[in-house]
């Protein structure tokens, strides 16, 4: 239903999902024209086309993850040190997003 080319439209009950009573967000817009205009406006940010330093923000954090792995989670033949890669990548992604936003 929220797909870009979806034939389904939101009913008026979506207006109650607003965070501020008279302010639209992408979740609670019921006007098709307003919805399409807002989606076009935010699409560039999701695709990263107008963010010139996106690659730099991501590449900057890769050596930090590698250094962390070498410093804290280096296993030997005698001792295996497990690493929660999902948590590490999650925090690395948050660092990149923060660099992009600020």
C-alpha positions in Angstrom: 0.0 0.0 0.0 2.9 2.4 0.7 4.6 1.4 -2.5 5.3 4.3 -4.9 3.1 3.0 -7.7 0.4 1.4 -5.5 -3.1 1.7 -6.8 -4.4 1.7 -3.2 -5.0 5.0 -1.4 -5.1 5.9 2.2 -8.4 6.5 3.8 -9.2 9.4 6.2 -8.5 7.2 9.2 -4.8 7.7 8.6 -5.2 11.3 9.7 -5.3 10.1 13.3 -1.8 8.8 13.0 -0.4 12.3 13.0 2.1 13.3 15.6 0.9 16.9 15.5 -2.9 17.3 14.9 -2.6 19.7 11.9 0.8 18.7 10.6 1.2 16.1 7.9 3.9 13.5 7.9 4.6 10.9 5.3 2.5 8.4 7.3 -0.7 10.3 7.7 -1.1 12.1 4.3 -4.4 11.4 2.6 -4.2 13.9 -0.3 -2.7 12.1 -3.3 -1.1 15.2 -4.7 0.5 16.2 -1.5 1.6 12.6 -0.9 3.2 12.3 -4.3 5.0 15.7 -3.9 6.4 14.8 -0.5 7.6 11.4 -1.7 9.4 13.0 -4.6 11.0 15.5 -2.2 12.3 12.9 0.2 13.3 10.3 -2.5 16.6 12.0 -3.3 17.7 11.6 0.3 16.9 7.9 0.3 18.8 7.4 -2.9 21.7 9.5 -1.8 21.9 11.4 -5.0 22.3 14.9 -3.4 24.7 13.7 -0.7 28.1 14.2 -2.2 30.1 12.8 0.8 28.1 9.6 1.4 31.0 7.3 0.3 33.4 9.2 2.4 31.2 8.8 5.5 31.0 5.1 5.0 34.6 4.6 4.0 35.8 6.6 7.1 34.2 4.0 9.5 35.5 0.8 7.8 39.1 1.2 9.2 37.6 1.8 12.6 35.8 -1.6 12.5 38.9 -3.3 11.2 41.0 -1.7 14.0 38.4 -2.8 16.6 38.6 -6.3 15.3 42.4 -6.4 15.5 42.5 -4.7 18.9 39.8 -6.5 20.8 38.7 -9.6 18.9 41.8 -11.2 17.6 41.7 -14.9 18.1 44.7 -17.2 18.4 45.1 -21.0 18.0 44.7 -21.3 21.8 42.0 -18.8 22.5 39.0 -17.9 20.4 37.4 -14.4 21.0 33.9 -14.1 19.6 32.7 -10.9 18.1 29.1 -9.7 17.7 29.4 -8.4 14.2 25.7 -7.3 14.1 26.2 -4.9 16.9 29.5 -3.6 15.5 28.0 -3.0 12.1 24.9 -1.4 13.6 27.0 1.1 15.5 29.2 1.8 12.5 26.1 2.5 10.4 24.8 4.9 13.1 28.1 6.7 13.0 27.9 7.0 9.2 24.3 8.3 9.5 25.3 10.8 12.1 28.1 12.1 9.9 25.7 12.4 7.0 23.1 14.3 9.1 25.4 16.7 10.9 
